[in-house]
């Protein structure tokens, strides 16, 4: 089992890197979060997860031990493969994933390409007791709910032809005054103030 790699970055894309370790190039699948930390021809250290299947030997690399732990939790869920787990890790931060699971926000998990409603629900059910260690405070969960209200409102307004930049500041101001505001009410308030 290859636990980690230390070498230099020979090739780098948003989805994979080739790490040259003393003349041997290891092809490693990575998330966007990890790819942003690496730089071409620079030294690199990655925690790795090796997956051996009948038809392939795959190696995935992570900038932090926490990201590797989250990846392993995600692939332990029936129906979540390594590629889906990487896409989820590329779409949301570890804190956002953990908060979404703890607050049962399947819509946020479904933002990751290829993860449908059933899979998102399965992730929530299977991992709700396992993501506590990612240090998610209760206030983060309510902040995430606020974010969801704001995002839904802004996308509704975009459909109506109102640019996101214009409505975002208004949304923040209105939500400061009324943190419990609903999506519908927020849309109405923004429309009144434009």
N, C-alpha and C positions, 0 to 999 in steps of 0.2 A: 504494500500500500504506500503510495507516494503521499506524504503528509504535507510537504511544503516544497517550494522551489525558490532558489536564490540565484540570480544571474542577471543578464541584461536583456532588455526588450529588443528583440530582433525585428518583429513585426507587430503592428498594433492597429486594430480596428475597434469599432464600438462593441463588437460581439466576441472577438477572440484576440488572443495575443500569442506570439511565439516567444517563449523565454529561453534564451541560450544559456545553458548551464554547462560550462567547461566544454564547449564544442558540440553539445547535444541540444537540438532545438525541440522544446516541448510545446505542442499545440494545446492551448488552454482556452476553454470557453469562459468568458467573463461577462459580468453585468456592466451596464453603463456606468454605475457608481465606481466600479473598480477601474474601468478603462480611463476615467477622468483623472485618476491618481497616477497612472503610468505615463511614461514618456519614452519615445523612441530612442534607442541607443543609451538609455540610462539604466542604472542598477535598479533591480526590482526584487521584492520578496512577496510571495503569494502563499497563503494557506490553500491547500488543494483538496479536492474531493475526487477520488477515482471511482468511476462506475464501469464495471465490467459486465457487458451483455454478451449474449451468444454471438451477435453480429458486429460488436464494436467494443473497443476499450476507450472510454472517454475520460478526459481530465478537465476539471473545472477549477478556476482560480478565484480567490477572494482576497481583497485588501485587508479585511479584518476577520478575526475569529468569529465575531458576532454575525457577520454576513454569511459565513460558512454554516454556522449553527442554524440560521434562519432558512438557508437553502435546504439543509438536511431535514428540517421540520416540514418544509413545504413538499419535498419529494416523498415524504413518508405518507402523505395524504393520497388515497386511492384516486387515480385520474389526473394527478399532477406530475408531469414528467420534468426532466431536468431543464428542457428548453422553456417550458411554461414557468418554472420557478425562476429562471434567469430573467425572463421578460417581466415578471412581477417585481423582481429586485431592481430592474432597470426603470420601472414605471414609478414605484413608490419607495420612499426611504424605509429603513427597518422600523422606525418609530411609527410611520404611517401604517405599515402593514400590521404591526402589533396593535395599534389603536383601533384599526378597522376591525380586527378580529375580536378584540375585547368589547367594542361597542356594537358588534354584530352589523357592521356597515358593509353589506355585501356589494352594494353599488360601487363603492370605492375599489374593492378588490377586482370587480369586473372591468375596471378601467384598463387593466392589463390585457393586451391583445390575446385572444384565444382562451380566456377564462370566462366561462359562461355562468349563469345563475346557479346551476346545480353544483358546479365545482366550487364556486365561491362559498356556498352554504356548507359544503363538505369541509372546506378549509376552516371555516369558523367553528363548526362543531368539533372537528378533530383537534384543533390547536388552541382552543380558548383557555385551557388550563396550562398550556406549555409556553406561552409567550410572556408570562408575567416578568421573567428575568430580563426582558429588554427594557426595564425601567420606565414603564409608561405610567405617568401620574394621572390621576382622575381628571385634573384640569385639562390635560392634553386631549382627553376624550371629548370634553365639552367644546374645546377649541376646534376639534375636527368636525363636530356637528355644526358649529357656526360656519366653518369653511364650506361645508356641504350646502348649507342654506345660501350662502353667498354665491358659490359656483353655479347652483341651479338657477338662481335669480339672474346672474349675469348672462348665462347661456340663453335664458328665456328672452332677455332684452336684446341679445344679439340677433335672435330670430326676428325680432321686431325691427331690426335695422339700427339699433343704437350701439355705437362702438363700445367695446369693453372698457377702454381707457376712460371714456367719459363717465360711465356708470360705476366704475370700481371705487373711486374716491367717495362718491355719494353713499355707496353701500357701506363702506367702512364707517362713515360718519353716523349713518342711521343705526347701524348695528351697535355702535358704542352707546347710543342713547337707549336702545331697546335690544339687549342681547337675546331675548327670547322670541324675537320676531319670526314670523313664518315666511316661507318663500313668497307666497301670494302677496302678503302685506308688504314685504320688502320691494317687490316689483312695483306695486301701486305707489309706494312712497317715492321711489326713484323716478317714476314717470311724472309724478306731481312736481318734482324739484328740477327737472331738466328744462 
